[in-house]
Amino acid sequence: MFFLARKPRIHNDEIELREAVPSDARGIIEVAGAVGREKIYNVSEGFGYSEAEERNLIARAVRSRDLVLVAEEGGRIVGFLTLMRYFGGRSPKVQHVGEIGINILDGYRNKGLGYKMMDYAIDWARNKGYIKLCLSVFSTNERAASLYKKCGFMEEGRRRAQFKIDDEYADEIDMGLFL
Ligand SMILES: CC(C)(COP(=O)(O)OP(=O)(O)OC[C@H]1O[C@@H](n2cnc3c(N)ncnc32)[C@H](O)[C@@H]1OP(=O)(O)O)[C@@H](O)C(=O)NCCC(=O)NCCS
């Protein structure tokens, strides 16, 4: 059970936040696939990893300074957040920066769950010694941008009309949070 004193308005007391284990791979892929199929939130419209690859990714995150956080209700994963070192951590230049991605199933949104997950990840990153978190969001995704601002992220740059979603162009907004 996960309790958050700061934001008790939600109906998701039964939703547990916990760090992922490799057997969560299938649940994570299902959430990523469902959100991808909505087509309006993420660049990718499918999920790029097989279950085996996702298992490896989780196992690697557990071993290193990365986080895969899942939100689980009654044994079903309803959301996940990844916090990975920027550029896959493949350079000494990026070891201080973590990049966040978050996806929650339709039906579980707008109830404060995203805030709880971000709050967890920000605390986690501080404790692990990260200096900065970054992410990017479509300008059309006002709910996500509003959540990130509420968590302290600030806009750092914008690529105009970087994406076309159906007939609408969206800017890519880069956001950052110094910890
Ligand atoms: C984005 C996402 C992670 C946010 O999580 P969530 O649980 O829905 O968010 P929360 O309920 O914690 O907070 C949302 C906030 O945005 C506000 N909000 C909702 N719709 C909004 C809109 N159209 N414009 C501005 N603010 C909006 C809510 O009021 C709430 O703020 P409040 O707590 O001050 O009232 C989740 O909705 C999601 O997974 N969406 C689909 C995938 C996605 O967009 N991923 C991120 C890609 S960058």
The ligand as an SDF file (V2000), in Angstrom:
LIG
                    3D

 48 50  0  0  0  0  0  0  0  0999 V2000
    0.6780   12.3350  -18.4810 C   0  0  0  0  0  0  0  0  0  0  0  0
    0.3230   11.3950  -17.3330 C   0  0  0  0  0  0  0  0  0  0  0  0
    1.5400   10.5840  -16.9350 C   0  0  0  0  0  0  0  0  0  0  0  0
   -0.1220   12.2420  -16.1320 C   0  0  0  0  0  0  0  0  0  0  0  0
   -0.4940   11.3830  -15.0820 O   0  0  0  0  0  0  0  0  0  0  0  0
   -1.9100   11.6200  -14.3510 P   0  0  0  0  0  0  0  0  0  0  0  0
   -2.0470   10.6180  -13.2920 O   0  0  0  0  0  0  0  0  0  0  0  0
   -2.9800   11.6680  -15.4010 O   0  0  0  0  0  0  0  0  0  0  0  0
   -1.6760   13.0860  -13.7690 O   0  0  0  0  0  0  0  0  0  0  0  0
   -2.1520   13.6960  -12.3750 P   0  0  0  0  0  0  0  0  0  0  0  0
   -3.5720   13.3460  -12.1500 O   0  0  0  0  0  0  0  0  0  0  0  0
   -1.1840   13.3430  -11.3100 O   0  0  0  0  0  0  0  0  0  0  0  0
   -1.9510   15.2310  -12.6840 O   0  0  0  0  0  0  0  0  0  0  0  0
   -2.4600   15.8000  -13.8610 C   0  0  0  0  0  0  0  0  0  0  0  0
   -2.5760   17.3020  -13.6560 C   0  0  0  0  0  0  0  0  0  0  0  0
   -2.8510   17.8940  -14.9240 O   0  0  0  0  0  0  0  0  0  0  0  0
   -4.0320   18.6610  -14.8400 C   0  0  0  0  0  0  0  0  0  0  0  0
   -4.6620   18.5780  -16.1390 N   0  0  0  0  0  0  0  0  0  0  0  0
   -5.4210   17.5810  -16.6440 C   0  0  0  0  0  0  0  0  0  0  0  0
   -5.7940   17.8730  -17.9060 N   0  0  0  0  0  0  0  0  0  0  0  0
   -5.2570   19.0780  -18.2010 C   0  0  0  0  0  0  0  0  0  0  0  0
   -5.2780   19.9260  -19.3500 C   0  0  0  0  0  0  0  0  0  0  0  0
   -5.9490   19.5680  -20.4510 N   0  0  0  0  0  0  0  0  0  0  0  0
   -4.5970   21.0890  -19.3020 N   0  0  0  0  0  0  0  0  0  0  0  0
   -3.9100   21.4540  -18.1940 C   0  0  0  0  0  0  0  0  0  0  0  0
   -3.8650   20.6990  -17.0640 N   0  0  0  0  0  0  0  0  0  0  0  0
   -4.5280   19.5200  -17.0830 C   0  0  0  0  0  0  0  0  0  0  0  0
   -4.8360   18.0110  -13.7460 C   0  0  0  0  0  0  0  0  0  0  0  0
   -5.7800   18.9060  -13.2150 O   0  0  0  0  0  0  0  0  0  0  0  0
   -3.7340   17.6670  -12.7490 C   0  0  0  0  0  0  0  0  0  0  0  0
   -3.3280   18.8080  -12.0260 O   0  0  0  0  0  0  0  0  0  0  0  0
   -3.7830   19.0080  -10.4780 P   0  0  0  0  0  0  0  0  0  0  0  0
   -3.2970   17.8130   -9.7350 O   0  0  0  0  0  0  0  0  0  0  0  0
   -3.1050   20.2660  -10.0700 O   0  0  0  0  0  0  0  0  0  0  0  0
   -5.2720   19.0930  -10.5180 O   0  0  0  0  0  0  0  0  0  0  0  0
   -0.8410   10.4320  -17.7260 C   0  0  0  0  0  0  0  0  0  0  0  0
   -2.0240   11.1990  -17.9320 O   0  0  0  0  0  0  0  0  0  0  0  0
   -0.5420    9.6110  -18.9680 C   0  0  0  0  0  0  0  0  0  0  0  0
    0.1200    8.5800  -18.8780 O   0  0  0  0  0  0  0  0  0  0  0  0
   -1.0470   10.0760  -20.1170 N   0  0  0  0  0  0  0  0  0  0  0  0
   -0.8710    9.3390  -21.3820 C   0  0  0  0  0  0  0  0  0  0  0  0
    0.5780    9.1120  -21.7720 C   0  0  0  0  0  0  0  0  0  0  0  0
    1.4060   10.3730  -21.6830 C   0  0  0  0  0  0  0  0  0  0  0  0
    0.9510   11.4680  -21.9820 O   0  0  0  0  0  0  0  0  0  0  0  0
    2.6610   10.1880  -21.2650 N   0  0  0  0  0  0  0  0  0  0  0  0
    3.6020   11.3040  -21.1380 C   0  0  0  0  0  0  0  0  0  0  0  0
    4.2280   11.6190  -22.4340 C   0  0  0  0  0  0  0  0  0  0  0  0
    5.3720   13.0010  -22.3110 S   0  0  0  0  0  0  0  0  0  0  0  0
  1  2  1  0
  2  3  1  0
  2  4  1  0
  2 36  1  0
  4  5  1  0
  5  6  1  0
  6  7  2  0
  6  8  1  0
  6  9  1  0
  9 10  1  0
 10 11  2  0
 10 12  1  0
 10 13  1  0
 13 14  1  0
 14 15  1  0
 15 16  1  0
 15 30  1  0
 16 17  1  0
 17 18  1  0
 17 28  1  0
 18 19  1  0
 18 27  1  0
 19 20  2  0
 20 21  1  0
 21 22  1  0
 21 27  2  0
 22 23  1  0
 22 24  2  0
 24 25  1  0
 25 26  2  0
 26 27  1  0
 28 29  1  0
 28 30  1  0
 30 31  1  0
 31 32  1  0
 32 33  2  0
 32 34  1  0
 32 35  1  0
 36 37  1  0
 36 38  1  0
 38 39  2  0
 38 40  1  0
 40 41  1  0
 41 42  1  0
 42 43  1  0
 43 44  2  0
 43 45  1  0
 45 46  1  0
 46 47  1  0
 47 48  1  0
M  END
$$$$
